[in-house]
C-alpha cells in the first residue's frame, strides 16, 4: 500500500527556502501540492526558487525577508495571507553558523554570538509570532523548526550556534504547549547534510572520513531526506505529533 501526502489547498512559508535544506523542503512541499513562499534576503535567489516551485503547478510569491527585521516578517505573512488565502505551514529554516563566530569562549566576539542567536532563534520566534494569528485563525496548522544535532549536544567552538539551536528546541516545546490542540509545533534536528555549505568538508578527505566514522549509516544525508521529515510533520500524517524534535542524523546521536 502506498500513502501519498496531499497538501493541496495549503499555503506554506519556508524561511531560508532558496538553498540547501530549505530549498529541498520548499520543493518537497510544493510537490505535495502546497503553495509555497520561499524567503531569503536576496531577491534574485527568491525569484529563481519561486520559479522552480511553480514548475510543480502550485502558486508562489517573491517576498524578500530578513528574519531579524520584524517589519519585514510582518509584511511577509500579511502578504502571504492576503494573496494566497492564509498561512497553514511555517518552516523556520533560516539560519547561520559563521566562521567568524567560532572559537573558544574567551575569543568569540559577543557581537558575533548575538548575531547568530538573532538569526537562528530570535528570527524563528519573530516568524512564529507573526504567523500565529493566521495559523490560529485557520483553526490549525503546523510549525516546523529546523534545529540541529547541535541543539541536542554540545559542539566545541560553535557557542552561538549551539546556544541558538538548543534554544530553538526549547522554543518548539513551549510554543507547542501554548498552541495545542489547534497548531502543532515540532522541530527537526539534522546531522551532517550534503549542501554547498558542507562541500568543503566533503572535499577534505581526512576530515570527511573522521566524521563518517561517527555516523553509523556511513554517509551525509541528502537534503531531500530532511525535507521528507518536514513534509511528514507538516501533514496530517503527524496529526498526533507536537512538541517533538525528530533527529535525522544517520545514527550520530545514538552513541
C-alpha positions, 0 to 999 in steps of 0.5 A: 500500500502506498500513502501519498501526502496531499497538501493541496489547498495549503499555503506554506512559508519556508524561511531560508527556502532558496538553498540547501535544506530549505530549498529541498523542503520548499520543493518537497512541499510544493510537490505535495501540492502546497503553495509555497513562499520561499524567503531569503534576503536576496531577491534574485535567489527568491525569484529563481526558487519561486520559479522552480516551485511553480514548475510543480503547478502550485502558486508562489510569491517573491517576498524578500525577508530578513528574519531579524527585521520584524517589519519585514516578517510582518509584511511577509505573512500579511502578504502571504495571507492576503494573496494566497488565502492564509498561512497553514505551514511555517518552516523556520529554516533560516539560519547561520553558523559563521566562521567568524563566530567560532572559537573558544569562549574567551575569543568569540566576539559577543557581537558575533554570538548575538548575531547568530542567536538573532538569526537562528532563534530570535528570527524563528520566534519573530516568524512564529509570532507573526504567523500565529494569528493566521495559523490560529485563525485557520483553526490549525496548522503546523510549525516546523523548526529546523534545529540541529544535532547541535541543539541536542549536544554540545559542539566545541567552538560553535557557542552561538550556534549551539546556544541558538539551536538548543534554544530553538528546541526549547522554543518548539516545546513551549510554543507547542504547549501554548498552541495545542490542540489547534497548531502543532509545533515540532522541530527537526534536528539534522546531522551532517547534510550534503549542501554547498555549505558542507562541500568543503568538508566533503572535499577534505578527505581526512576530515570527511572520513573522521566524521563518517566514522561517527555516523553509523549509516556511513554517509551525509544525508541528502537534503531531500531526506530532511525535507521528507521529515518536514513534509511528514510533520507538516501533514496530517500524517503527524496529526498526533505529533507536537512538541517533538524534535525528530533527529535525522542524523544517520545514527550520530546521536545514538552513541 
